[in-house]
Structures are given as structure tokens and as C-alpha cells.
Amino acid sequence: MAQATRPNTAGGLFATDGKPHPVQDALLAVTLVLGVTSLVTALFQHLHLLSSWTGLVGILTGAYGQWISETTRERFGLILGLGASAIGFFLGMSNGGLFGGLFD
């Protein structure tokens, strides 16, 4: 019954390697926050500057996070943040863009 005491580390969507990844976790958190901010502010037409800029920065941080990520858990969260950032960015761009209304 020795196998009953060993933890199952082989499967699962959120399987981790058991090591800390502070940089990747920070990028994951920043990407998720920027994605949610971009997506929520995209619902309001007059907040297109905030939506498009947070979306753009969220896309960039998420792409870098994907590049250096090491576990499936990190990649899963980064994809959610990237998707939200991209949708918010595109809606912000359609409502006025990165500089819309600043130089009129």
C-alpha cells in the first residue's frame, strides 16, 4: 500500500512543478487585472482611452508571460487575461482608439 501515500503529480489541468515562479505569477496577476479592466471599461464608450491602453499593455504583458511561463496553470490564466485584454483593446479601438479625441 505504499502507492496510497504518494501524491498524484502526473495529471490535472492545474498541475505545477512544485517550484515557485514569482515573476510568472506576477505577470499572470497583472495580465488578469489589465484584462478585466480593459473588458469592463470597453462597455462604456467614453472610456475608450483607458480601455485601449489597458488592453494594449495587457496584451504585451500576457505575451511576455506566455513566453516565459513554465506551467499549465500559468498559461491557462494568461490566455484568459490575453483574451479579455484583446477584446477590450479592440472595442476601445473601435470607440476612438489610443489617442481619439486628445488632439482635436
N, C-alpha and C positions, 0 to 999 in steps of 0.2 A: 504494500500500500504506500510505497514511497512516492508514487506519482500523484497521490491525492494531496500531498503537501506542497507540491511545486506550483507556482503561479503560471497561468496561461499567458504567455507573452507573444504567442505566434499570431493571433488573429485580432480582429476588431478594427473598426474604422478609425478609431482614435488611438491606435497603438503608438506608443512612444518608445524611444530607445533608452529611457531611464536617465538621460543626461539633461542637465539644464541648458537651455538655449535662450539667454536673456535678450540678445539682440533680435532674434527672430520673433520672440514673444512680444517685444516692444513694437516691432513693425506690424505684427498681427493686430495688436490693440489700436495702433494709430490708424491703420487702414480701415478697420471696422468702424471706428469713430468718425473718420472722414467720410466713409461711405454712407453711413446713416445720416450724417449732417447734410451731405450733398443731396441725398434722396429726399429727405424731408423738406429742405429749402427749395427743391425743384418744384414742389407743389404750389409755391407762391411765385407768381410771375415777377413781382418787383424785387425778389431776392436772387435774381439770375447771376449777379456778380459773385455772391457767396456760394451759390450752387456750382457754378462753373469752376471757380478756383479751388474749392474743396474737392470737387470731383477730379480735377487735373492732378492735384497733389496726391489724392488717394490712389489714382491710377499709377503714378510714379512710385509711391512707397510700396504699393502692392506688387508691382512688377519687380522691384528690387528684392522684396521679401520672398517672392517666388523663386528668384534666382539663388538665394542663399538658404532657403528652407531645407530642413533635414527630415521632417516627419510628416506623415499624412495629416495629422491634426493641424499643423501649421498651414499646410497647403489648402486644406478644406476651408478654414477660416479666411485665408487670404483670397480665395476665389469668391467667397460671399462678399467680402469687402470690395474687391475689384469690380464685381458686377454692380453693386449698389453705387459705387463711385462713377462707373461708366454711364449708368442710366441717369444719375444726377447731372453729370457733366454734359451729356448730350441734350437733356432737357434744358439745362441752363444756357447752352449754346443756342438752342432754338428760340429761347426767350430774349436774347440780347447779347449773349456772348461774354467773353472775358473783359471787354472794355466798353460794352454797349452803354451809351448814354453818358460816358465820362467826358468825352471830348466834343460835345455838341455845343 
